[in-house]
Every structure is written in structure tokens, then in C-alpha cells.
Amino acid sequence: MDLGDCYRLLGLRSGACFADIKASYRRLAQQYHPDINPGDSKAKEKFIAVTEAYKVLLQVIPQQETALASNSPVVGYQPTKVTRKQTATKEKPKEKPKPKPPSFSEIEQRLKWKTYEHLQQFLKERRFPQAISLAEALAQRLPADAEVRQWQAISYQIWGRALIAQKQPFKAKIYLKKALKTDPHNKSLCNEVQRDFQMLEQMF
């Protein structure tokens, strides 16, 4: 698997930064995880391929970023002479800074990932109404978070698929439409939901 294939599997352009690679991998790994798609061999294969692509890029990207950081000169840097007074000042023991209380954003991040763990557990146990309630509550708390929006949309889609299996087409359509409305710019999710709608048409 070359680098071009790795970027394509993650839905990225060649040369994407590490932050974009990490965000894309998290989204795809969550979407195709075997726990969320039990018995779906295609989803499992996709999950394995995406993980391998991420591992390959993980080995390459940090090395490039480190090399750039080490080779880039500091503009305007001039070494300064240290006088005796300056040396004496530096040798004085410094007081240890007091630990700062966690900021609001840090608390929100802890809440976010703790909720994500509970969400995954609910989906694994097929407790779909509880999973959706949890995802909706988190989305209300963090309305601008793109990852939370993706989790909410995927929860709707998974519940819609379960309703198809339970032969509840009307209710399934409602949740599949909610998935599209919640994360309309997620191309992978849109393609998956369109296939779900096709399955509905064939079955009912």
C-alpha cells in the first residue's frame, strides 16, 4: 500500500496534515467499526484497510514534521552574551508554579470522550434509544463540535438499519432522514444512507 492509496482510503488529498489524517481516521474507524456493524464483512474489511492506511501515514508524517521543525532556522535569532549579573539571577531557585485548575474547554473534552465511551457501549448492546438520547444531549451541550455531530448522525443511521431489520419501514425512514440532516456534508454517511433507502425500497 503506497502513500497515495493511504490518503485515498482516508478520503484525503496527498500531503494532508497530521491533524486532518487523525480526524478522518477517527471518523471512518467509528463508522466501520465491527462492534457497530456486527456481521457486516464489508464494513470489517473497510475498517482494517483504513486502520492500515492510518498506521502507514503515522510512521511517515511525524518524521516529516520533525525534520521540518529541526531544519527551519529561527528568523532574527542572535545569540546574546550572558553577564555575571544575569548568571547570578538565573541561578536563584525559582518557585514552582501552582497547578492551574482545568479550563472549561478541558472539562468539556473530558465530558465529550466519556460520553463517547457510553455511546459506544449502548450501540454495542443494541440499546439504540438510549444511545440516541445520549448523542442528542451531547450535541446540545457541544453544538459546534463536528465529531459530536457525526456521532449523532451515525447513531441515527444505525438505529434506522435496526428498524429495517425489525420490518418497521416508516420509523426507519424517519431516522435515516435524521442522519442525513444532522451531518449533510459527510459523503461516506450519505452514500451509506442512500444504500439503506434502496434496501427499504426492495424489501417493502
N, C-alpha and C positions, 0 to 999 in steps of 0.2 A: 504494500500500500504506500504510494508516494504522497508527498505533501499536498499536491493538488487534489487527490482523492479525499484526503483527510478534511481539507477545507470544505469540499463539496458535500461530504456526508454531514457536516455540521451546519450546512446552509450558509456558509460564509465565503467572502471573496479571499483570494490568496493574499497573504500579508496582513490579515486581520490581527488586531492587538490581543494581548492575553486576556484582558477583561471581557472582550466580546466572545472569545473562544470559550471561556469559562461559563458565561451566561447562557450561550447557545447549548453547551453540553448539558447544563443543569436542566434546561427546559426539555430537551429531547430525551434525556435519560428518565426524567419523570414521566414523560408521555408514553414511552415504550417499555417502562419497567415491567418485568414479568409478574410482579405482585399486583400491578394494576390491570394487566392484561392476561389473566390466567388462561392457559390453554391456547393462546394465540402464538403460533410458531413464527409468523412473520414479524410480529412485534418483538419477540425474543431475539431474532436474528438482527433486526434493526438496532436493538439495544446493545448487542455485542459489538456490531460494527461501529456504532457511534462511540462506544467506550474505547475501542482500539484506536480509533482516529484521534480521540482526545489524548490518549496516552502518548501517541507518537508526537503530537504537537506540543505536549507538555515537556517532552525531552528537548525540543528544538527552540521554542520561543524564549524560555527563561535564559538560555545560553546566549541568544542574540541580544536580549535586553541588557544582560550583564556586560557583554562585550562593548555595546554602545556606551553604557554608562562609564566604563573604565577608560575608553579611548577618547571620550569627549573632553576637550580642555575646558578649564574654567575661565571664562572671559573676564579680563580685567584683574586677574589674580596677581598680586605681587607679594612676595614674602616680606614680612615685617621683622625688624630687629627687636629682640626682647631685651629690655633694660633690666638692671638689677631690681629696681622698684617694682617692675611688672612681675618679675620672677618671685619676689617676696610676697606679692599679693596673691599670686596663683597658688603658692604653697600653703596658704591658710586653709584649714579644713572648712569645707562647705557644709551647711546644714542640709540634711536630707529633706527633699520636698515632701510635703504632706500629700498622701494619696487623694486624688480628686474623686468626688462621688461620680458614679456613672451618669453620663449625659442622657437627655431624653431620647436621642436617636439610638443610643446603645440599648436602652431599655426596650425600645420598640423592636430592634433587631432580635433581641433575645426572645421577646414575645412571639415575633414572627416565626422563628425557626422552631420554637417549642410547639406552636400551633401546627406547624407543618408536620411535625412528628405524629401528633394526634390525628391529623387529617389522613396521613398515610395508613395509620393503624385502622381507622374507620373504613377506609376503602378496601384494605386487605380483608377485613372481617365482613365486607359487604353490608356495612351499616351506612347505606347511602344517604338517607335523610339527615342523619347526624353529621355526616361529612359535609353535606351541602350547607347546613346551618352554621357549621364552624367556619367554612370558607367565606360565607356571606358576612359573618360577623367580623372576620379579619379584614375583608375588603372594605367594610365601613370604617374600620379603625385606620387602615392604610390605603385610602382611595387612590393615591398617586403611584403606588408600587406596582410595577409591571409584572413582577413574578407572582405576586398575590393574585392579580387579575388572571394570569394563566392558570394557576391552581384552581381558581373558582370555575373557569370555563371547562377545564378538564374534568372536574367533579361533575358538572352538569352533563358532559358527554358520556361519562362512564355510567351515570345513573340512567341516561337515555338508552344506552345499549342494554342495560339490565332490564329495562321496561320492555324493550323489543323482545328479549328472550321470554319475558313473562306474558307476552301477547297483549300488551297494553299500548297499541299504536298511538292513540290520541295523546296520552300522557307523555309518551316517548318523544313525540314531535315537539311538545312544549319545551322539554329540557334540552333537546338538540338545538332548537332555535335560541334558547338562552345562552348556550355555549357559544354560538356564532356572534350573538350580540355583545357578549361580555368581552371577547377577545377577537374582534373582527380582522385584525391585521396579522394574525397567526396563520400563515399559509398552510402549514402542516395540519393544524387543527381543522381548518376549513375543508381541506381535502378529505380528512377522516370523516367529518360530519356529513359531507356530501355522499360518501360511500354508505354511511348509515341510513341516509334518506333513501338511497337506491335499494338497500336491503328491505326497508319498510315497504316500498312500492311492490317489490317482488313477493313479499310474504303476505301482504294484506291487499 
